[in-house]
Amino acid sequence: MNLDRRQALAAVIFAASVATIGGAWLYESLGYLPCELCYKERIPYYAAFALAPLAGFAARAGRAGLARGAFLLLALLFAGDAALSVYHSGVEWKIFAGPSDCSGAVNQAGSMVDFMKQLQNVKVVRCDEPSLYVLGLTLANWNVLITAALAGAAAFAAWAKRTPATKV
């Protein structure tokens, strides 16, 4: 069976998205809780769970316009996510101010009762304090690299001609 280059890229984007979200869930299971920005950075990966197979199946069916549209949407989502990850990295490095809900000042309680309520109801994971480094980079730093690569792959696939990539 001939595998079209666009189908192969759709499979790579899908697999990378599954692996990235799986890795994020693994880190969560080990006790590394994500911040608010981390949750937002996952959205394009979840979208890729549907868009990448759609792009691959459309390419296989000869629906070039649909495939191109799905790949372009993936490219835009991942490029936007790369920009968000650059911002998140800057927040971690104290270059930018982070969102007030995850890097602002901690509210002081007016009384011990208010303080106890805050302790029971709120668990804020700060966006400006990375909890994990992998090979010297934070997860936000890694996400810049991953999403930029996926945006590039999706953009390339959007304009790629139908040519065999491999024989399976």
Sequence and secondary structure as in RCSB ss.txt:
>XXXX:A:sequence
MNLDRRQALAAVIFAASVATIGGAWLYESLGYLPCELCYKERIPYYAAFALAPLAGFAARAGRAGLARGAFLLLA
LLFAGDAALSVYHSGVEWKIFAGPSDCSGAVNQAGSMVDFMKQLQNVKVVRCDEPSLYVLGLTLANWNVLITAAL
AGAAAFAAWAKRTPATKV
>XXXX:A:secstr
 EEEHHHHHHHHHHHHHHHHHHHHHHHHHTT    HHHHHHTHHHHHHHHHHHHHHHHHHTT HHHHHHHHHHHH
HHHHHHHHHHHHHHHHHTTSS   HHHHS     SSHHHHHHHHHH     TTS   EETTEEHHHHHHHHHHHH
HHHHHHHHH  S EEEE 
